Structures are given as structure tokens and as C-alpha cells.
Amino acid sequence: MKLQLTVQVKRKLWMFFGCLLLLWVGSAAIGQTSRDLTVARIPFAFSVGNQDLPAGSYTIIRMGDSNLRLTDAQHKCVIVAAHRMLGNPPESRGRLVFHRYRNVTFLAEVWFAGEGTGNAVLPSRREEALDRGGSQRGFTLLEFPVRQSQNRAGSE
């Protein structure tokens, strides 16, 4: 009889901790507002982290203060290290900033529409090597509206 009681207590404990886990996961999903998610059409191939990505449509999600997740139309995702940075007061458009060295383009910053903070992507070893090697760095800026249905590309 004592063994059955122990099994029942274990089941109830597992159910309790399972419910706590579901509440925790659910609260994280609720806390992720639409401002932490955007869809951008990137018209050129680029690198982020140690990955080379083709031109295309990407969903970009902020995952806390230190990571970004990029997912393409085929649902392949890349998670990259980034850190928050302060900017101007919230703008109506989000933007992506790319560093360009010769014919290689690296995602450098992500700014979500309606926020005054952005995320700086930590440079990869390849980007750092190009920067140290004296390669001239150019910038490319992609902007997208709050509705995030179309992008406008521009260069500086």
C-alpha cells in the first residue's frame, strides 16, 4: 500500500511541474510582442554568424536581449548572438543595417519598428578578418514599414 501512495505522489508532482513548465513557456510566448517580430525581404545574399544565406524573405524574431532568430521561407532558421543597443526615439519603420566588404555582405544591426532600441549582431570571424585586413567597409540599409508588407532598399 505504501508503494502505491509513492507512485501517486510522484505522478502528482510530475503533473505539477509539467503545468509549471507550460505556464512558463506560455508566458514567454505571450511576452513576445509583434514588435519583436518582423518580416523582411532581403534582395541580396548575405552572411550572418557563420552562415551564408541567399536573398529572400526572412522572419526575424528577437529572442531576449542576446539572440535573434532568422527563418527563411523554407522554415530553415539561424540563431545569432546579438546585443541590445540604444538608438533614437521609436520610428515608424524598422530597418536592417548590413556591412559590405568587397562582394560580401554581413547583417550588422536589426531595428524593429516602433522601438528605440535595436540589436547589434556580433561580427563573425570572417567579418573581423576583413575589417582588420583593411578592406573598405560600405553600408546597406533596408527599411520596412510597421505593417511589414514591403521593404524599401537604400544605400549609404
C-alpha positions in Angstrom: 0.0 0.0 0.0 2.8 2.3 0.8 4.4 1.8 -2.7 1.1 2.9 -4.4 1.0 6.1 -2.4 4.5 6.9 -3.5 3.7 6.3 -7.2 0.6 8.5 -6.8 2.6 11.3 -5.2 5.2 11.1 -8.0 2.5 11.4 -10.6 1.0 14.4 -9.0 4.5 16.0 -8.7 5.2 15.4 -12.4 1.8 16.9 -13.3 2.5 19.9 -11.1 5.9 20.5 -12.6 4.5 19.9 -16.1 1.9 22.6 -15.5 4.5 25.0 -14.2 6.6 24.4 -17.4 3.6 25.0 -19.6 2.9 28.3 -17.8 6.5 29.4 -18.1 6.6 28.6 -21.8 3.2 30.2 -22.4 4.2 33.4 -20.6 7.4 33.7 -22.7 5.3 33.4 -25.9 2.8 36.0 -24.7 5.7 38.3 -23.8 7.0 38.2 -27.3 5.1 41.1 -28.9 4.7 41.7 -32.6 7.3 44.4 -32.2 9.8 41.6 -31.5 9.0 40.0 -34.9 9.3 41.3 -38.4 9.3 40.0 -42.0 11.9 41.5 -44.3 12.6 40.8 -48.0 16.4 40.9 -48.5 17.2 41.3 -52.2 20.8 40.0 -52.0 22.8 37.2 -50.5 24.3 37.9 -47.1 26.1 36.4 -44.1 25.1 36.3 -40.5 27.1 34.5 -37.8 28.9 31.7 -39.7 26.1 31.2 -42.2 25.8 32.4 -45.8 22.2 33.0 -46.6 20.5 33.6 -50.0 18.4 36.5 -51.0 14.8 36.0 -49.9 12.1 36.7 -47.3 13.1 36.2 -43.7 11.1 36.4 -40.4 13.3 37.9 -37.8 12.4 37.4 -34.1 14.1 38.9 -31.1 14.8 36.2 -28.5 15.5 38.0 -25.3 18.3 40.5 -25.2 21.1 38.4 -26.6 19.8 36.4 -29.6 18.0 36.9 -32.9 16.4 34.1 -35.0 16.1 34.4 -38.7 13.8 32.0 -40.5 13.5 31.7 -44.3 10.5 30.7 -46.4 11.5 27.1 -46.2 11.5 27.3 -42.4 15.3 26.9 -42.0 16.4 29.0 -39.1 19.6 30.5 -37.9 20.1 31.8 -34.4 22.8 34.5 -34.0 24.2 36.3 -31.0 23.4 39.9 -30.7 23.2 42.6 -28.0 20.7 45.4 -27.4 21.7 49.0 -28.3 20.0 52.3 -27.7 19.1 54.5 -30.6 16.8 57.3 -31.5 13.2 57.6 -30.3 10.9 54.9 -31.8 10.5 55.2 -35.5 7.6 54.1 -37.7 9.9 52.0 -39.8 12.1 49.1 -38.9 15.5 48.7 -40.6 18.3 46.3 -41.2 21.9 47.5 -41.5 24.4 45.5 -43.4 28.2 45.9 -43.6 29.6 45.3 -47.1 33.3 44.3 -47.7 34.1 43.8 -51.4 31.4 41.4 -52.6 30.5 40.0 -49.1 27.6 41.5 -47.1 27.1 40.9 -43.4 23.9 41.6 -41.3 25.1 44.0 -38.6 22.0 45.6 -37.0 18.3 44.9 -36.6 15.9 47.7 -35.6 12.3 46.8 -35.0 9.6 49.3 -36.0 8.1 51.3 -33.1 11.1 50.8 -30.7 14.0 53.0 -29.7 16.4 50.0 -29.3 18.0 47.8 -31.8 20.1 44.7 -31.8 23.7 44.7 -33.0 24.8 41.3 -34.4 28.1 40.1 -33.1 30.6 40.1 -36.1 31.8 36.7 -37.3 35.5 35.8 -37.5 35.3 36.3 -41.3 33.9 39.8 -40.9 36.5 40.7 -38.3 39.3 39.4 -40.5 38.1 41.5 -43.4 37.8 44.6 -41.2 41.3 44.0 -39.7 42.7 43.4 -43.2 42.0 46.9 -44.2 39.1 46.2 -46.5 36.9 49.2 -47.0 33.5 48.8 -45.4 30.3 50.1 -47.0 26.8 50.1 -45.6 23.5 49.0 -47.0 20.2 49.9 -45.3 16.9 48.2 -45.8 13.8 49.8 -44.3 10.4 48.3 -43.8 7.1 49.8 -42.6 5.2 48.9 -39.4 2.8 46.7 -41.5 5.9 44.9 -42.7 4.4 44.1 -46.1 7.0 45.7 -48.3 10.6 46.8 -48.0 12.4 49.8 -49.3 16.1 49.3 -50.0 18.7 52.1 -50.0 22.4 52.5 -49.7 24.6 55.0 -47.8 
